[in-house]
């Protein structure tokens, strides 16, 4: 199980990195094309937008893993361990419920995406919509894992350490 999770985290990290690099290159090419060579590359803009969508969906799980998701938990930090654990579990369940609704709703988008294409590249839009359930499922996994990692101090200040396995 730990190996599978480490593999998913590794894949998510490198996929997000590739999306970011691709997005950066596409925008630079578009800017240089427009202002230096005086031609526009509409494809570059559209592809950068698609890469940004993928990056945002996968990046949500990465942000959860590193504890950089915005949260207001100053009152929860004052709770004793038992009630803090109960609140943590309730928050995870509520989050998973919300993510389940988002995932369920995304399948309607994907279905519509089979029938339409993007304006410039004419890429089937299901390719653009499919990161929603993938990213939200990964986000849900990281939500559960973060709660499990922090079971002994659910609302403490210290984020879980990033292992060497995840870095490589």
LINJO-V125054 format. One record per pair of residues at least 24 apart in sequence whose ideal C-beta (glycine too) atoms are under 6 Angstrom apart, sorted by the first residue. I is the first residue (numbers start at 0). J is the second residue. If there is no record, write none. Layout:
# LINJO-V125054
i: <I/I>
j: <J/J>
This chain:
# LINJO-V125054
i: <5/8/11/11/11/11/14/15/15/15/15/18/18/18/19/21/22/22/22/41/42/42/45/45/45/49/52/52/53/56/56/56/57/59/59/60/60/60/63/63/63/63/64/66/72/75/76/83/83/84/87/87/91/91/94/95/98/98/101/102/102/105/105>
j: <164/165/57/60/61/137/57/54/57/58/61/50/53/54/54/50/47/50/51/119/119/120/117/119/120/127/127/130/130/130/131/134/134/134/138/137/138/141/138/141/142/145/141/158/154/154/154/153/154/153/146/153/142/146/142/139/135/139/135/132/135/131/132>
